[in-house]
Amino acid sequence: MEGMQGLAVIVFPFLLLLFALVMEKVQAGLDRLSVGRAQVDEFLESADETDVSNLAKTGLPAALDELRSRRSGAREDEN
């Protein structure tokens, strides 16, 4: 029984560290997917039918990226 307690004392910190690292990866993924109010306002102010379709298919972060890339492409064409 004492051997099991000793093993638990040695293994537990490593398991806790592993759990913390996994949770950090999960949090980073969630942060990447989250959007703020300013981003939603920006999208709603300038979205057209294509942007709304992209929103329905891919979600706001991807639709906002597409909108921004089209805008920057249009600006380059003007110059």
C-alpha positions as semicolon CSV with decimal commas, in nm:
position;residue;x (nm);y (nm);z (nm)
1;M;0,000;0,000;0,000
2;E;0,284;0,240;0,079
3;G;0,431;0,174;-0,265
4;M;0,109;0,287;-0,432
5;Q;0,106;0,610;-0,231
6;G;0,466;0,679;-0,324
7;L;0,388;0,615;-0,689
8;A;0,089;0,850;-0,670
9;V;0,307;1,123;-0,516
10;I;0,551;1,090;-0,805
11;V;0,301;1,052;-1,090
12;F;0,036;1,307;-0,984
13;P;0,241;1,624;-1,058
14;F;0,322;1,499;-1,406
15;L;-0,041;1,419;-1,476
16;L;-0,141;1,762;-1,349
17;L;0,119;1,926;-1,574
18;L;-0,001;1,724;-1,874
19;F;-0,361;1,824;-1,802
20;A;-0,262;2,192;-1,780
21;L;-0,080;2,174;-2,115
22;V;-0,380;2,011;-2,284
23;M;-0,615;2,273;-2,139
24;E;-0,385;2,549;-2,268
25;K;-0,416;2,406;-2,620
26;V;-0,794;2,390;-2,586
27;Q;-0,807;2,751;-2,462
28;A;-0,589;2,870;-2,751
29;G;-0,828;2,704;-2,996
30;L;-1,128;2,865;-2,832
31;D;-0,961;3,207;-2,830
32;R;-0,891;3,177;-3,201
33;L;-1,257;3,103;-3,270
34;S;-1,402;3,378;-3,053
35;V;-1,486;3,719;-3,193
36;G;-1,538;4,054;-3,027
37;R;-1,813;4,310;-3,057
38;A;-1,600;4,535;-3,277
39;Q;-1,549;4,252;-3,525
40;V;-1,921;4,179;-3,537
41;D;-1,998;4,549;-3,592
42;E;-1,737;4,570;-3,868
43;F;-1,887;4,268;-4,042
44;L;-2,245;4,393;-4,017
45;E;-2,157;4,739;-4,147
46;S;-2,002;4,619;-4,471
47;A;-2,133;4,268;-4,540
48;D;-2,308;4,187;-4,864
49;E;-2,495;3,875;-4,976
50;T;-2,173;3,680;-5,041
51;D;-2,044;3,765;-4,695
52;V;-2,365;3,652;-4,528
53;S;-2,348;3,326;-4,724
54;N;-1,988;3,276;-4,608
55;L;-2,099;3,349;-4,252
56;A;-2,361;3,075;-4,269
57;K;-2,116;2,825;-4,417
58;T;-1,793;2,892;-4,230
59;G;-1,867;3,105;-3,923
60;L;-1,782;3,463;-3,841
61;P;-1,401;3,445;-3,814
62;A;-1,361;3,291;-4,161
63;A;-1,627;3,516;-4,316
64;L;-1,461;3,825;-4,167
65;D;-1,123;3,713;-4,303
66;E;-1,276;3,667;-4,649
67;L;-1,439;4,011;-4,633
68;R;-1,110;4,173;-4,533
69;S;-0,914;3,993;-4,805
70;R;-1,165;4,100;-5,072
71;R;-1,147;4,458;-4,945
72;S;-0,767;4,460;-4,957
73;G;-0,778;4,307;-5,308
74;A;-1,018;4,579;-5,421
75;R;-0,790;4,848;-5,279
76;E;-0,490;4,702;-5,465
77;D;-0,687;4,701;-5,791
78;E;-0,769;5,073;-5,744
79;N;-0,399;5,160;-5,714
